[in-house]
Amino acid sequence: VNVRRAINHAVDKGPVIEAALGGEGYQIWNIVPPIAVNAVGEDSSKELGEQFDQAKARELLEQEGWTNSSEGETRTKDGKKLNLTFYAFTIPRYKKMGEVIAPMLNEVGFNAKLEVLEAGTLYNNLEGGKHHITTMAYGGNWAVNAMEPILKGENSADQGGSNFSLWQNDEFDQLINQAKTSPDQATREEAIKEAQELVLEEAPVTPICAFNKVYGYKNSVKGIENWTEHDWWPDQEWMNRLELSL
């Protein structure tokens, strides 16, 4: 857990947004979008989540026995280097995201080996569990729907699912089941809140940012102010955004 938390502390979200999205995004601290139903509030997520703090990242790695003699040098433990297999899509925003984050991880003592892969190879490798981290985007308009596919144990990528973190946590799985099946609304809401808090504590993902889907623009085009009234405009706010994470 401390090594995962160190990854979170090592990532400076601001430069990622600038480099990967041209500034068209905003920082997030929870994989569940703040506008989703039953999401833990943005302020609480920020308080519970990990802030950019390289000194804290180094401290956590030291606690786990990963040491080095100078900053920026790859850490070792029992003769093994702290190597990370890091995958990213060839899609420009995900590629750039990886290119910006890898040096951040290396600064605190990881040896993040970034591999930019086309989708077929990337998914084959993810399903084989051959990675430590990967760039990915998710979204959901209910907290349960945003979390179950990507974090529940039975959906692990090495079993053909979309949990690319390969995280397994029985307490989380039980909370998700309770949030889906309890006949009592208050019990469901409390369960999904606790599930989010557990994810923030265990750090299987590194929430980075949400970004707007910019389809294109032209200064000569008029009537943009009424665009959202068109029949084809997504009727759910969450559909206009995705959340980037590791």
LUMBAKOL-144178 format. One record per residue (C-alpha): x, y, z; residue in one letter; residue number from 1. Coordinates in Angstrom, 1 decimal. Each point is the difference from the previous one (the first is absolute). Layout:
<pt><u>X</u><v>Y</v><w>Z</w><code>a</code><pos>NUM</pos></pt>
...
***
This chain:
<pt><u>0.0</u><v>0.0</v><w>0.0</w><code>v</code><pos>1</pos></pt>
<pt><u>2.8</u><v>2.4</v><w>0.9</w><code>n</code><pos>2</pos></pt>
<pt><u>1.7</u><v>-0.5</v><w>-3.4</w><code>v</code><pos>3</pos></pt>
<pt><u>-3.4</u><v>0.7</v><w>-1.8</w><code>r</code><pos>4</pos></pt>
<pt><u>-0.4</u><v>3.1</v><w>2.2</w><code>r</code><pos>5</pos></pt>
<pt><u>3.5</u><v>1.1</v><w>-0.9</w><code>a</code><pos>6</pos></pt>
<pt><u>-1.0</u><v>-0.1</v><w>-3.7</w><code>i</code><pos>7</pos></pt>
<pt><u>-2.9</u><v>2.2</v><w>0.8</w><code>n</code><pos>8</pos></pt>
<pt><u>2.2</u><v>2.5</v><w>1.9</w><code>h</code><pos>9</pos></pt>
<pt><u>2.5</u><v>0.0</v><w>-2.9</w><code>a</code><pos>10</pos></pt>
<pt><u>-2.5</u><v>1.1</v><w>-2.7</w><code>v</code><pos>11</pos></pt>
<pt><u>-0.4</u><v>3.8</v><w>-0.5</w><code>d</code><pos>12</pos></pt>
<pt><u>-3.4</u><v>0.2</v><w>-1.7</w><code>k</code><pos>13</pos></pt>
<pt><u>0.4</u><v>3.6</v><w>-1.3</w><code>g</code><pos>14</pos></pt>
<pt><u>2.8</u><v>-0.7</v><w>-2.5</w><code>p</code><pos>15</pos></pt>
<pt><u>-1.9</u><v>-3.1</v><w>-1.2</w><code>v</code><pos>16</pos></pt>
<pt><u>-3.0</u><v>2.0</v><w>-0.8</w><code>i</code><pos>17</pos></pt>
<pt><u>2.0</u><v>2.6</v><w>-1.9</w><code>e</code><pos>18</pos></pt>
<pt><u>2.1</u><v>-2.5</v><w>-2.0</w><code>a</code><pos>19</pos></pt>
<pt><u>-2.6</u><v>-2.7</v><w>-0.7</w><code>a</code><pos>20</pos></pt>
<pt><u>-3.1</u><v>2.2</v><w>-0.3</w><code>l</code><pos>21</pos></pt>
<pt><u>1.2</u><v>3.5</v><w>-0.9</w><code>g</code><pos>22</pos></pt>
<pt><u>-1.4</u><v>1.2</v><w>3.3</w><code>g</code><pos>23</pos></pt>
<pt><u>-3.5</u><v>-1.2</v><w>-0.9</w><code>e</code><pos>24</pos></pt>
<pt><u>-0.7</u><v>-1.9</v><w>3.3</w><code>g</code><pos>25</pos></pt>
<pt><u>-0.1</u><v>0.3</v><w>3.8</w><code>y</code><pos>26</pos></pt>
<pt><u>1.6</u><v>-1.9</v><w>2.8</w><code>q</code><pos>27</pos></pt>
<pt><u>-1.9</u><v>-2.8</v><w>1.8</w><code>i</code><pos>28</pos></pt>
<pt><u>0.7</u><v>-2.1</v><w>3.1</w><code>w</code><pos>29</pos></pt>
<pt><u>-2.6</u><v>-2.7</v><w>-0.3</w><code>n</code><pos>30</pos></pt>
<pt><u>-0.5</u><v>-2.4</v><w>-2.9</w><code>i</code><pos>31</pos></pt>
<pt><u>-3.8</u><v>0.6</v><w>0.5</w><code>v</code><pos>32</pos></pt>
<pt><u>-0.9</u><v>3.3</v><w>-1.7</w><code>p</code><pos>33</pos></pt>
<pt><u>-1.2</u><v>2.6</v><w>2.5</w><code>p</code><pos>34</pos></pt>
<pt><u>-3.2</u><v>0.5</v><w>-2.0</w><code>i</code><pos>35</pos></pt>
<pt><u>-0.9</u><v>-3.8</v><w>0.2</w><code>a</code><pos>36</pos></pt>
<pt><u>-2.8</u><v>-1.2</v><w>2.2</w><code>v</code><pos>37</pos></pt>
<pt><u>1.3</u><v>-0.9</v><w>3.5</w><code>n</code><pos>38</pos></pt>
<pt><u>3.5</u><v>1.3</v><w>-0.7</w><code>a</code><pos>39</pos></pt>
<pt><u>2.0</u><v>1.0</v><w>3.0</w><code>v</code><pos>40</pos></pt>
<pt><u>0.3</u><v>3.8</v><w>-0.1</w><code>g</code><pos>41</pos></pt>
<pt><u>2.9</u><v>1.7</v><w>-1.8</w><code>e</code><pos>42</pos></pt>
<pt><u>1.3</u><v>1.5</v><w>3.3</w><code>d</code><pos>43</pos></pt>
<pt><u>-0.1</u><v>-3.3</v><w>1.8</w><code>s</code><pos>44</pos></pt>
<pt><u>1.6</u><v>-1.8</v><w>-2.9</w><code>s</code><pos>45</pos></pt>
<pt><u>2.8</u><v>2.6</v><w>0.0</w><code>k</code><pos>46</pos></pt>
<pt><u>0.5</u><v>-0.4</v><w>3.7</w><code>e</code><pos>47</pos></pt>
<pt><u>0.1</u><v>-3.8</v><w>-0.1</w><code>l</code><pos>48</pos></pt>
<pt><u>1.9</u><v>-0.3</v><w>-3.3</w><code>g</code><pos>49</pos></pt>
<pt><u>3.7</u><v>0.5</v><w>-0.4</w><code>e</code><pos>50</pos></pt>
<pt><u>1.5</u><v>3.4</v><w>-0.9</w><code>q</code><pos>51</pos></pt>
<pt><u>3.1</u><v>0.7</v><w>-2.1</w><code>f</code><pos>52</pos></pt>
<pt><u>2.8</u><v>-0.3</v><w>2.5</w><code>d</code><pos>53</pos></pt>
<pt><u>3.3</u><v>-1.5</v><w>-1.2</w><code>q</code><pos>54</pos></pt>
<pt><u>1.5</u><v>0.0</v><w>3.5</w><code>a</code><pos>55</pos></pt>
<pt><u>-3.0</u><v>-2.1</v><w>1.3</w><code>k</code><pos>56</pos></pt>
<pt><u>0.4</u><v>-2.4</v><w>-3.0</w><code>a</code><pos>57</pos></pt>
<pt><u>3.7</u><v>-0.5</v><w>0.9</w><code>r</code><pos>58</pos></pt>
<pt><u>-0.9</u><v>-0.5</v><w>3.7</w><code>e</code><pos>59</pos></pt>
<pt><u>-2.6</u><v>-2.7</v><w>-0.7</w><code>l</code><pos>60</pos></pt>
<pt><u>2.5</u><v>-1.8</v><w>-2.3</w><code>l</code><pos>61</pos></pt>
<pt><u>2.6</u><v>0.1</v><w>2.7</w><code>e</code><pos>62</pos></pt>
<pt><u>-2.5</u><v>-1.4</v><w>2.5</w><code>q</code><pos>63</pos></pt>
<pt><u>-0.4</u><v>-3.0</v><w>-2.3</w><code>e</code><pos>64</pos></pt>
<pt><u>3.7</u><v>-0.6</v><w>-0.3</w><code>g</code><pos>65</pos></pt>
<pt><u>0.5</u><v>1.5</v><w>-3.4</w><code>w</code><pos>66</pos></pt>
<pt><u>3.1</u><v>2.1</v><w>0.4</w><code>t</code><pos>67</pos></pt>
<pt><u>2.5</u><v>1.9</v><w>-2.2</w><code>n</code><pos>68</pos></pt>
<pt><u>3.0</u><v>2.2</v><w>0.7</w><code>s</code><pos>69</pos></pt>
<pt><u>-1.0</u><v>3.1</v><w>-2.0</w><code>s</code><pos>70</pos></pt>
<pt><u>-3.2</u><v>1.6</v><w>-1.3</w><code>e</code><pos>71</pos></pt>
<pt><u>-0.9</u><v>-1.2</v><w>-3.5</w><code>g</code><pos>72</pos></pt>
<pt><u>1.9</u><v>-3.3</v><w>0.4</w><code>e</code><pos>73</pos></pt>
<pt><u>-2.0</u><v>-3.2</v><w>-0.4</w><code>t</code><pos>74</pos></pt>
<pt><u>-0.8</u><v>-1.5</v><w>3.4</w><code>r</code><pos>75</pos></pt>
<pt><u>0.8</u><v>-3.5</v><w>0.9</w><code>t</code><pos>76</pos></pt>
<pt><u>-1.1</u><v>-2.6</v><w>2.6</w><code>k</code><pos>77</pos></pt>
<pt><u>1.7</u><v>-3.3</v><w>0.7</w><code>d</code><pos>78</pos></pt>
<pt><u>2.0</u><v>0.4</v><w>-3.2</w><code>g</code><pos>79</pos></pt>
<pt><u>-3.1</u><v>0.7</v><w>-2.2</w><code>k</code><pos>80</pos></pt>
<pt><u>-0.6</u><v>3.3</v><w>-1.8</w><code>k</code><pos>81</pos></pt>
<pt><u>-3.4</u><v>1.8</v><w>0.4</w><code>l</code><pos>82</pos></pt>
<pt><u>-1.0</u><v>-0.6</v><w>-3.7</w><code>n</code><pos>83</pos></pt>
<pt><u>-3.5</u><v>0.9</v><w>-1.2</w><code>l</code><pos>84</pos></pt>
<pt><u>-1.3</u><v>-1.3</v><w>-3.3</w><code>t</code><pos>85</pos></pt>
<pt><u>-2.1</u><v>2.9</v><w>-1.2</w><code>f</code><pos>86</pos></pt>
<pt><u>-2.3</u><v>-0.2</v><w>-3.0</w><code>y</code><pos>87</pos></pt>
<pt><u>-1.7</u><v>2.8</v><w>-1.9</w><code>a</code><pos>88</pos></pt>
<pt><u>-2.2</u><v>0.0</v><w>-3.1</w><code>f</code><pos>89</pos></pt>
<pt><u>1.3</u><v>1.4</v><w>-3.3</w><code>t</code><pos>90</pos></pt>
<pt><u>-2.9</u><v>2.5</v><w>0.2</w><code>i</code><pos>91</pos></pt>
<pt><u>1.7</u><v>3.4</v><w>0.3</w><code>p</code><pos>92</pos></pt>
<pt><u>-1.5</u><v>1.1</v><w>3.4</w><code>r</code><pos>93</pos></pt>
<pt><u>0.8</u><v>-3.3</v><w>1.7</w><code>y</code><pos>94</pos></pt>
<pt><u>3.5</u><v>-0.2</v><w>-1.6</w><code>k</code><pos>95</pos></pt>
<pt><u>0.8</u><v>3.5</v><w>1.2</w><code>k</code><pos>96</pos></pt>
<pt><u>-1.4</u><v>-0.7</v><w>3.4</w><code>m</code><pos>97</pos></pt>
<pt><u>2.4</u><v>-2.9</v><w>0.3</w><code>g</code><pos>98</pos></pt>
<pt><u>3.0</u><v>2.0</v><w>-1.3</w><code>e</code><pos>99</pos></pt>
<pt><u>-0.7</u><v>2.7</v><w>2.6</w><code>v</code><pos>100</pos></pt>
<pt><u>-0.6</u><v>-2.3</v><w>3.0</w><code>i</code><pos>101</pos></pt>
<pt><u>2.9</u><v>-2.5</v><w>-0.5</w><code>a</code><pos>102</pos></pt>
<pt><u>2.7</u><v>2.6</v><w>0.9</w><code>p</code><pos>103</pos></pt>
<pt><u>-2.0</u><v>1.1</v><w>3.0</w><code>m</code><pos>104</pos></pt>
<pt><u>0.0</u><v>-3.6</v><w>1.3</w><code>l</code><pos>105</pos></pt>
<pt><u>3.7</u><v>-0.3</v><w>-0.7</w><code>n</code><pos>106</pos></pt>
<pt><u>0.8</u><v>3.2</v><w>2.0</w><code>e</code><pos>107</pos></pt>
<pt><u>-1.1</u><v>-1.8</v><w>3.2</w><code>v</code><pos>108</pos></pt>
<pt><u>1.8</u><v>-3.2</v><w>-0.7</w><code>g</code><pos>109</pos></pt>
<pt><u>-2.1</u><v>-2.1</v><w>-2.3</w><code>f</code><pos>110</pos></pt>
<pt><u>1.3</u><v>-1.3</v><w>-3.3</w><code>n</code><pos>111</pos></pt>
<pt><u>-3.1</u><v>0.4</v><w>-2.1</w><code>a</code><pos>112</pos></pt>
<pt><u>0.4</u><v>-1.7</v><w>-3.3</w><code>k</code><pos>113</pos></pt>
<pt><u>-2.6</u><v>1.6</v><w>-2.3</w><code>l</code><pos>114</pos></pt>
<pt><u>-1.2</u><v>-2.1</v><w>-2.9</w><code>e</code><pos>115</pos></pt>
<pt><u>-2.3</u><v>1.7</v><w>-2.5</w><code>v</code><pos>116</pos></pt>
<pt><u>-2.1</u><v>-2.7</v><w>-1.6</w><code>l</code><pos>117</pos></pt>
<pt><u>-2.8</u><v>-0.3</v><w>-2.6</w><code>e</code><pos>118</pos></pt>
<pt><u>-3.3</u><v>-1.1</v><w>1.4</w><code>a</code><pos>119</pos></pt>
<pt><u>0.1</u><v>-3.7</v><w>-0.9</w><code>g</code><pos>120</pos></pt>
<pt><u>3.5</u><v>-0.6</v><w>1.5</w><code>t</code><pos>121</pos></pt>
<pt><u>-0.8</u><v>2.2</v><w>3.0</w><code>l</code><pos>122</pos></pt>
<pt><u>-3.2</u><v>-1.9</v><w>0.9</w><code>y</code><pos>123</pos></pt>
<pt><u>1.7</u><v>-3.4</v><w>-0.5</w><code>n</code><pos>124</pos></pt>
<pt><u>2.7</u><v>1.0</v><w>2.4</w><code>n</code><pos>125</pos></pt>
<pt><u>-2.4</u><v>1.4</v><w>2.5</w><code>l</code><pos>126</pos></pt>
<pt><u>-2.1</u><v>-3.2</v><w>0.0</w><code>e</code><pos>127</pos></pt>
<pt><u>3.2</u><v>-1.9</v><w>0.6</w><code>g</code><pos>128</pos></pt>
<pt><u>0.8</u><v>2.1</v><w>3.1</w><code>g</code><pos>129</pos></pt>
<pt><u>3.3</u><v>1.0</v><w>-1.5</w><code>k</code><pos>130</pos></pt>
<pt><u>-0.1</u><v>3.6</v><w>1.3</w><code>h</code><pos>131</pos></pt>
<pt><u>0.2</u><v>2.0</v><w>3.2</w><code>h</code><pos>132</pos></pt>
<pt><u>-1.8</u><v>3.2</v><w>-1.2</w><code>i</code><pos>133</pos></pt>
<pt><u>-1.7</u><v>1.2</v><w>-3.1</w><code>t</code><pos>134</pos></pt>
<pt><u>-1.7</u><v>3.2</v><w>-1.2</w><code>t</code><pos>135</pos></pt>
<pt><u>-3.8</u><v>-0.4</v><w>-0.1</w><code>m</code><pos>136</pos></pt>
<pt><u>-3.2</u><v>2.0</v><w>-0.1</w><code>a</code><pos>137</pos></pt>
<pt><u>-3.3</u><v>-0.7</v><w>1.6</w><code>y</code><pos>138</pos></pt>
<pt><u>-3.3</u><v>1.7</v><w>0.8</w><code>g</code><pos>139</pos></pt>
<pt><u>-3.4</u><v>-0.7</v><w>1.5</w><code>g</code><pos>140</pos></pt>
<pt><u>-3.1</u><v>1.8</v><w>1.1</w><code>n</code><pos>141</pos></pt>
<pt><u>-0.5</u><v>-2.2</v><w>3.1</w><code>w</code><pos>142</pos></pt>
<pt><u>2.7</u><v>-0.7</v><w>2.5</w><code>a</code><pos>143</pos></pt>
<pt><u>-0.7</u><v>-3.8</v><w>-0.2</w><code>v</code><pos>144</pos></pt>
<pt><u>0.3</u><v>-0.1</v><w>-3.8</w><code>n</code><pos>145</pos></pt>
<pt><u>3.2</u><v>2.1</v><w>0.1</w><code>a</code><pos>146</pos></pt>
<pt><u>1.7</u><v>-2.4</v><w>2.4</w><code>m</code><pos>147</pos></pt>
<pt><u>-1.3</u><v>-3.6</v><w>-0.5</w><code>e</code><pos>148</pos></pt>
<pt><u>1.4</u><v>-0.7</v><w>-3.5</w><code>p</code><pos>149</pos></pt>
<pt><u>3.5</u><v>1.4</v><w>0.7</w><code>i</code><pos>150</pos></pt>
<pt><u>0.6</u><v>-1.1</v><w>3.6</w><code>l</code><pos>151</pos></pt>
<pt><u>-2.0</u><v>-3.0</v><w>1.0</w><code>k</code><pos>152</pos></pt>
<pt><u>2.1</u><v>-3.1</v><w>0.4</w><code>g</code><pos>153</pos></pt>
<pt><u>-2.1</u><v>-2.3</v><w>-2.3</w><code>e</code><pos>154</pos></pt>
<pt><u>0.6</u><v>2.6</v><w>-2.8</w><code>n</code><pos>155</pos></pt>
<pt><u>3.8</u><v>-0.3</v><w>0.2</w><code>s</code><pos>156</pos></pt>
<pt><u>1.6</u><v>0.4</v><w>-3.5</w><code>a</code><pos>157</pos></pt>
<pt><u>1.8</u><v>-3.3</v><w>0.3</w><code>d</code><pos>158</pos></pt>
<pt><u>-3.4</u><v>-1.6</v><w>0.2</w><code>q</code><pos>159</pos></pt>
<pt><u>-1.2</u><v>1.8</v><w>-3.1</w><code>g</code><pos>160</pos></pt>
<pt><u>-1.5</u><v>3.0</v><w>1.8</w><code>g</code><pos>161</pos></pt>
<pt><u>0.7</u><v>3.8</v><w>0.1</w><code>s</code><pos>162</pos></pt>
<pt><u>1.6</u><v>0.2</v><w>3.4</w><code>n</code><pos>163</pos></pt>
<pt><u>3.4</u><v>0.9</v><w>-1.4</w><code>f</code><pos>164</pos></pt>
<pt><u>1.4</u><v>0.8</v><w>3.5</w><code>s</code><pos>165</pos></pt>
<pt><u>-0.2</u><v>-3.7</v><w>0.8</w><code>l</code><pos>166</pos></pt>
<pt><u>-1.0</u><v>1.1</v><w>3.5</w><code>w</code><pos>167</pos></pt>
<pt><u>-1.8</u><v>-2.6</v><w>2.1</w><code>q</code><pos>168</pos></pt>
<pt><u>-1.8</u><v>1.1</v><w>3.2</w><code>n</code><pos>169</pos></pt>
<pt><u>-2.8</u><v>-2.1</v><w>1.5</w><code>d</code><pos>170</pos></pt>
<pt><u>-1.3</u><v>2.9</v><w>2.2</w><code>e</code><pos>171</pos></pt>
<pt><u>-0.4</u><v>2.2</v><w>-3.1</w><code>f</code><pos>172</pos></pt>
<pt><u>-1.8</u><v>-2.8</v><w>-1.9</w><code>d</code><pos>173</pos></pt>
<pt><u>-2.4</u><v>-0.5</v><w>2.9</w><code>q</code><pos>174</pos></pt>
<pt><u>-0.7</u><v>3.8</v><w>0.2</w><code>l</code><pos>175</pos></pt>
<pt><u>-0.7</u><v>0.1</v><w>-3.7</w><code>i</code><pos>176</pos></pt>
<pt><u>-2.4</u><v>-3.0</v><w>0.3</w><code>n</code><pos>177</pos></pt>
<pt><u>-1.7</u><v>1.7</v><w>2.9</w><code>q</code><pos>178</pos></pt>
<pt><u>-0.3</u><v>3.3</v><w>-1.9</w><code>a</code><pos>179</pos></pt>
<pt><u>-1.7</u><v>-1.9</v><w>-2.8</w><code>k</code><pos>180</pos></pt>
<pt><u>-2.3</u><v>-2.3</v><w>1.8</w><code>t</code><pos>181</pos></pt>
<pt><u>-1.0</u><v>1.4</v><w>3.4</w><code>s</code><pos>182</pos></pt>
<pt><u>-3.7</u><v>0.8</v><w>0.2</w><code>p</code><pos>183</pos></pt>
<pt><u>0.8</u><v>3.0</v><w>2.3</w><code>d</code><pos>184</pos></pt>
<pt><u>1.0</u><v>3.1</v><w>-1.8</w><code>q</code><pos>185</pos></pt>
<pt><u>2.0</u><v>1.4</v><w>2.9</w><code>a</code><pos>186</pos></pt>
<pt><u>2.0</u><v>-3.2</v><w>0.2</w><code>t</code><pos>187</pos></pt>
<pt><u>0.7</u><v>0.1</v><w>-3.7</w><code>r</code><pos>188</pos></pt>
<pt><u>1.2</u><v>3.6</v><w>0.2</w><code>e</code><pos>189</pos></pt>
<pt><u>2.2</u><v>-0.7</v><w>3.0</w><code>e</code><pos>190</pos></pt>
<pt><u>1.5</u><v>-3.1</v><w>-1.7</w><code>a</code><pos>191</pos></pt>
<pt><u>1.0</u><v>1.8</v><w>-3.2</w><code>i</code><pos>192</pos></pt>
<pt><u>1.5</u><v>2.9</v><w>2.1</w><code>k</code><pos>193</pos></pt>
<pt><u>2.1</u><v>-2.5</v><w>2.0</w><code>e</code><pos>194</pos></pt>
<pt><u>1.1</u><v>-1.7</v><w>-3.2</w><code>a</code><pos>195</pos></pt>
<pt><u>1.3</u><v>3.3</v><w>-1.4</w><code>q</code><pos>196</pos></pt>
<pt><u>1.8</u><v>0.8</v><w>3.3</w><code>e</code><pos>197</pos></pt>
<pt><u>1.6</u><v>-3.5</v><w>-0.1</w><code>l</code><pos>198</pos></pt>
<pt><u>1.3</u><v>0.6</v><w>-3.6</w><code>v</code><pos>199</pos></pt>
<pt><u>1.4</u><v>3.4</v><w>1.1</w><code>l</code><pos>200</pos></pt>
<pt><u>1.7</u><v>-1.8</v><w>2.9</w><code>e</code><pos>201</pos></pt>
<pt><u>1.3</u><v>-3.0</v><w>-2.0</w><code>e</code><pos>202</pos></pt>
<pt><u>1.0</u><v>2.1</v><w>-3.1</w><code>a</code><pos>203</pos></pt>
<pt><u>-0.4</u><v>-2.7</v><w>-2.7</w><code>p</code><pos>204</pos></pt>
<pt><u>-0.5</u><v>2.9</v><w>-2.5</w><code>v</code><pos>205</pos></pt>
<pt><u>1.6</u><v>3.5</v><w>-0.3</w><code>t</code><pos>206</pos></pt>
<pt><u>-2.8</u><v>2.4</v><w>-0.9</w><code>p</code><pos>207</pos></pt>
<pt><u>1.5</u><v>2.8</v><w>-2.1</w><code>i</code><pos>208</pos></pt>
<pt><u>-2.5</u><v>2.2</v><w>-1.9</w><code>c</code><pos>209</pos></pt>
<pt><u>-3.3</u><v>0.2</v><w>-1.8</w><code>a</code><pos>210</pos></pt>
<pt><u>-0.1</u><v>1.5</v><w>-3.4</w><code>f</code><pos>211</pos></pt>
<pt><u>-2.5</u><v>1.6</v><w>-2.3</w><code>n</code><pos>212</pos></pt>
<pt><u>-0.7</u><v>-1.8</v><w>-3.3</w><code>k</code><pos>213</pos></pt>
<pt><u>0.8</u><v>2.8</v><w>-2.5</w><code>v</code><pos>214</pos></pt>
<pt><u>-1.5</u><v>-1.0</v><w>-3.4</w><code>y</code><pos>215</pos></pt>
<pt><u>1.3</u><v>3.0</v><w>-1.9</w><code>g</code><pos>216</pos></pt>
<pt><u>-0.6</u><v>3.6</v><w>-0.5</w><code>y</code><pos>217</pos></pt>
<pt><u>0.0</u><v>2.8</v><w>-2.7</w><code>k</code><pos>218</pos></pt>
<pt><u>-0.3</u><v>3.6</v><w>0.8</w><code>n</code><pos>219</pos></pt>
<pt><u>-2.4</u><v>0.6</v><w>-2.8</w><code>s</code><pos>220</pos></pt>
<pt><u>-2.5</u><v>-2.5</v><w>1.3</w><code>v</code><pos>221</pos></pt>
<pt><u>-2.9</u><v>1.7</v><w>1.9</w><code>k</code><pos>222</pos></pt>
<pt><u>-2.7</u><v>-1.3</v><w>2.2</w><code>g</code><pos>223</pos></pt>
<pt><u>2.4</u><v>-1.9</v><w>2.4</w><code>i</code><pos>224</pos></pt>
<pt><u>-1.9</u><v>1.4</v><w>3.0</w><code>e</code><pos>225</pos></pt>
<pt><u>-3.0</u><v>-2.2</v><w>-1.0</w><code>n</code><pos>226</pos></pt>
<pt><u>2.1</u><v>-3.1</v><w>-0.7</w><code>w</code><pos>227</pos></pt>
<pt><u>-1.0</u><v>-1.8</v><w>3.2</w><code>t</code><pos>228</pos></pt>
<pt><u>-3.7</u><v>0.3</v><w>-1.0</w><code>e</code><pos>229</pos></pt>
<pt><u>0.5</u><v>-2.2</v><w>-3.1</w><code>h</code><pos>230</pos></pt>
<pt><u>-1.7</u><v>-3.5</v><w>0.1</w><code>d</code><pos>231</pos></pt>
<pt><u>3.4</u><v>-1.7</v><w>-0.5</w><code>w</code><pos>232</pos></pt>
<pt><u>1.7</u><v>1.7</v><w>3.0</w><code>w</code><pos>233</pos></pt>
<pt><u>0.7</u><v>-2.5</v><w>2.8</w><code>p</code><pos>234</pos></pt>
<pt><u>-2.7</u><v>0.3</v><w>2.6</w><code>d</code><pos>235</pos></pt>
<pt><u>2.3</u><v>-1.0</v><w>2.8</w><code>q</code><pos>236</pos></pt>
<pt><u>2.8</u><v>2.4</v><w>1.0</w><code>e</code><pos>237</pos></pt>
<pt><u>2.4</u><v>-2.8</v><w>0.7</w><code>w</code><pos>238</pos></pt>
<pt><u>0.0</u><v>-1.1</v><w>-3.6</w><code>m</code><pos>239</pos></pt>
<pt><u>1.8</u><v>3.2</v><w>-1.0</w><code>n</code><pos>240</pos></pt>
<pt><u>3.0</u><v>-0.9</v><w>2.2</w><code>r</code><pos>241</pos></pt>
<pt><u>2.4</u><v>-2.9</v><w>0.7</w><code>l</code><pos>242</pos></pt>
<pt><u>2.3</u><v>-0.5</v><w>3.0</w><code>e</code><pos>243</pos></pt>
<pt><u>3.7</u><v>-0.8</v><w>-0.6</w><code>l</code><pos>244</pos></pt>
<pt><u>1.8</u><v>-2.2</v><w>2.4</w><code>s</code><pos>245</pos></pt>
<pt><u>2.8</u><v>-2.5</v><w>0.5</w><code>l</code><pos>246</pos></pt>
***
